[in-house]
Amino acid sequence: MNALKSLLGESEAMRGLRALIAQVAPTDISVLISGESGTGKDLVARALHELSPRRAKPLLVVNCGAIPQGIFESEVFGHERGSYTGAEKMRLGYFEQADGGTLVLDEIGEMPLSAQVKLLRVLEEGEFLRVGSSTVRKVNVRVIAATHVDLMAAVSRGDFRQDLYYRLKAVTVAVPPLRDRVDDIPLLAKHFLKLFCDRNHLAEPTISDDAIQLLKGQYWSGNVRELRNVVETVLTLERGAMVLKPEHFRPHLPDGATRTNLPMLVQRPPETLEQELLLRTLLDLRREVGEVKHLLVAAISDTRSAQHAPESVTLRDVERDQILRTLNENGGNRRKTARDLGIGERTLYRKLKEYEIL
């Protein structure tokens, strides 16, 4: 059961997570792992593989968002020699490379629609075609999908196939955010401290109780990954301190990112929280746009141009303005913008083109 030991924590949420993994892993059923970035979805996928009868076979992890759309099908399903310009030799795709084992499709929401059709066929029939081939090939692969976005919302937008969504979510494993397992923070912090000190041959300090309370009071939007980064940063920059106190951690924590400063009902599912946050943002923006429109109409009410003032703000207007504002706030960084909006990068690119923002 070593695979489960990597999923640290004694909270009720983590005990339930490990129990679900142990129950599902020995089967061949498809699994959808959901959870915010930094929660440890990769560890869950690895545990599902290592506790399965396929443990001696390959485990391949593919980030769907990192593969350019133009070569996606070639990468995943392979291609024949000469199937397109530059295809100088036959290539085995990830499915054939993982034959007999497990294929993890991370950020599944970024998969192009054309490839989703082929993935559905593999899941249902165990067969596919290489790009440029008419020969049906069989594979025996367990598919584990992972996502940090709401796939049901992607289905509603037309970015993800509904039939594929229901096929993937035969079993959904929801990885809890760190703020829902606060009691695990001391264990995690001390674990990361020991790992870093052992790896770098450093004397191992202790963490004071008030420093632990400080860490437990953070919101941790980046979850376990963020906690690990903070611990390693403190150990690197505050070297020599044998007792780590709150003053050692505060300079390396985001301003205002405390649980008390964020009055959110964090016991609800991440998808619900993301939807409510986006809705509140859109409503605030619509209110602001409405106020600006009112001022404009009032200012020109005595002129002929007042006849052409807009009478309503459409959802497209709101969405376009929200994308523009978020893009500007992130200095044009599209990855951060997509993350803040709760959509995939490929979806953001499509929206930018649709609204002629590119």
N, C-alpha and C positions, 0 to 999 in steps of 0.2 A: 504493500500500500504506500510505497514511497512517493508515488505520483501525487497522492492526496496531501502529503506532508508539505508540499510546496505551497499549498493554499492555506496560509497561516491565519489563525484566528480561532477564538473559542466563543465568539458571539453566536447567538441563535441563528443569525442569517448565514454564517459560514458553516455551522454544523449542518444546517439544512442543505446548503449547496453541496457539501461533500457527500452527503447521503444520496442526493439526487444523482450525482456523477457516478457513484458506485452502483446505483441501480440501472442507469442507462448504458454505461460503458460496455458491458458484455454483449449488448445487442448490436445489430447492424442498422438500426434506425437512424435516419438523418436527424441532425441536431442543429438548432439555431441558438447561438450564444448571443445574448443581448447585454448591453451594459455600456456605461460611459467610458470615455477614453481613460486609460490608466488604471482600470479596475482589475486587470489580470485575466482578460478573456483568453490570451494566448496560453496561460497556465492551465485554464480549464480545458482547452482543446487538447493540450499535450496529455493531461490526465485521462481524458476520454480515450485517447489512443493507447496509452501505456497500460490501461486497465482492460483493454479489449483483446480478443483473440488475434488481432492483427498486429500486436505489439512488435513482432519480429520482422514485420514488413515495413516499407517506407512510410514516413510521415512527411508530407510536403505542405508547406504553408505559403500561400500565394496572396499577396496584397492586391486586390482587384483595382484599387485606386491608383496603383503605381504603374500599371500597364497601359501604354497609349492605346486609345480605342482602335486605331487602324490595324494593330497587330494582335489585338486581344485574342481573337479566335485561334490564330496561329500559335500563340503561346500556350493556350490552355488545351487545345485539341490537336495541335500539331499541323504540319503541312507536308505536301509532297514536293519533290524537286521540280522547280519550274512553275509552281502554282501561281507565283506572282514575281514581279521584278525584284531580284535580289535573293530569291529562294534558290540558292545554288545547290542545296542538298536537302534530303528529307530530314524532317525534324520531329522527334517525339514530343508530344505535348505533355502537360502536367498530369493529365489523366492516365496516360500510358506509363509515365514514370512512376506513378503512385499505385500501379496495378497490384492488387492484393492487400494494399495498405489503406491509408487515410489521407484524404486531401482536404486541407483547411482553406476555405475561401474567405479570407479576411476582407472586411469592408465590402460585403456582398452587394450592398446598395449601389456601388459604383460600377457594377457589371453592365455593359451595354445591352440593350434590349435584344439585339440580334443574337448575342451569345446566351441570353437567358433561355431562349427557345431550345438551343442545343443542350443546355444544362438540364432542362426539364426532361428531355429525352433520355439523357444518361441516367437520371434519377429513376425514371419509370421503366426503362427498357434495358439499361446497362449497355447501351450502344451509342456510337457517334460516328461522324465522318471527319477525317482529316481535311483541312482546307485543300481544295484541288483534287480530291479523291472521290470516287463513287463507291468505294468498298466500305461496307459497314464493318466496324470493328467493335469487339466486345471487351469490356473491362469489368473488373470486380473491385470497386472502390467505394469506401464509405466517405460520404461528404459531410463535413462539418462547416457550417457557415457562421460568420460572426459579423456583428454590426454595432455601431454606436448611435445610429439614427433610427427613427421610427419608420420601419418598413411599410407599415400600414398607411402612413401618410404618403410615402413614396408611391404606393399603389394608387392612392387617390389622385396624385398628381400625374399619373400615367408614366412614371419613371421606372416602375417595377411591375412585373407581371403578377396578377393576382393568383393565377394557378400555381406559379412557382412559389409564391409566398406561402400558400397553404401547404404545399408539398414539403417545403423546408421546415416549417414550424411544427412538424409532427411532435417533436419535443422541444420546448423552449427552456433554455437554462439562463436565468436572469442573474447576472453577477451584481451584487449590491454595491452601491457607491460607499466610499469610506465614511461619509457622514452618517450613514445608517448603521455603522458598526464601530462607533466611537471607542467602545471598550477594548477593541483590538489594537488601538493605536500604540499603547505602551509596548506590547509584544512586537509589533512590526518595527517600531523605531529602534528598539534594542537589537532586533535581528539584523536590520540594515547597518547599524553601528558596528556590530561584531563582524559582519561580512566585510565591510570596508576596511576595518582595522586589520583583520587577518590577511586580506589581500595586499595591503600596503605596509605590512609589518610595523604597525603602530601600536603604542600602548593604548589599551582600551579604557576610555573614560566611562563615567556613569552619567546618567541623566537625572537631574534633580526632580523632586516631585512637582514643584511649581512649574518647571519647564514642561513636564508631561501634561500638566493641566493646560498650559498654553497651547500645546499641540492639539489637545483634545477639543479646544475651543475654536479651532480653525474650521473653515468651510471645506477646504481641500477640493477645489473644482477639478484639479488634476488627479485626484484620488491617490491610490497607493504609489503610483509613479512619482507624483509630486512630493509626497512625504519622503520617499527614498532620496530624491534629489536634494531636498532641504537638509536631511541628515548628512549626506555626503558633502554638501557644500560647507556646512558648519564644521565638520571634521577636518576639511581641507584648509579653511581660512581661519579657524579658531584653534589651530594646533597648539598644544601645550597645556590646554585646560583639561584638568583631570575630572572636573565636575562641570557638566554642561548646564548652564542656567538660562533663564528666560532671555537675559540680555544677549546671550550668544545666538539665540534663534531669531529674535525680533527683526534684526536687519535683513534677514533672508526670507521673511514671510511677506506675502503681498499685503499692501495697505488695505485695511478695512475688511479683509476676507475672514471675518469671524462669524460664527453661527448666530450670535446675537445681533449682528448687523444685517443679517439676511433673514427676515421673518418669513421663511417659506415652510410649507407643510412637507417636510422632507420624507415623510413616511409613504407618500404616494409614489407610484411608479415613475421612473425617469421620463418615459414618453409623455405622461400627463403633465409633468412639470415643464418640459420643453414646450409643449403645445400652449400651456397657459402663459408662459413667459413670452412666447412669440406673439400670442394674441394680445397681451397687454401692450407690447411694444407697438404692434400695428394700430391698436386703438389710440394710443398716445400720439402716434404719428398722424393718424387721421384727424385727431382733434387739432393738432398743430396746423396741419394743412387747411383745415376748415377755418381756423382763426385767421390765417393769412389770407385766404380767399375772401373772408368777410371784410377785412380791411381794404383789400384791393377793390372790391365791389363798391364799398362805401366811398372810396377815394375818387372813383370815376363815375359815380352814379349820375352826375350831371352832364356827362359827355356821351357821345354816340358809342364810344368803345364799351360803355357799360352794358350795351345790349349784347356784347359778345363775351361777357364774363362767364366762366364755367359755372354751371348750375349744380353739378355733383362731382364727387370724387369717386372714381371707380377703384375696385380692388387692385386692378393692374397698376393704377397710379400709386396706390399705397405700397404695393410690393416693390415697384421700381424705385420709389423714394427710399424705402427701407434698405434696399440693396446698395444704393448709392451712398447713403449715410454710413452704413456699416463699412463699406469699402473705404470711404474717406477716413473713418476712425481708425482703421487698420493700416493706413498709409499705402493703400493699394495692394496689400498682401491678400491674395485670393484664398490661400489655404486658411488663414485666420478668419477671413470673412465667411467662408463656407461653414467653418466650425461654429462661429457665433450665431449664424442663422439657422444652424441645425440641419443643413443640407449637405450633400456630397459636392466635391469639387466639380465633377462633371456636370451636375445639375446647375451649379453656379455659372459655369462657362456657357451653358445653353441659355440661361436667363440673361446673361450679359449680352449675348448675341441677339436674343429676341428683343431686348429693350434698346439695342444699338448703343450700349455703353462701352463696348470694346473700342 
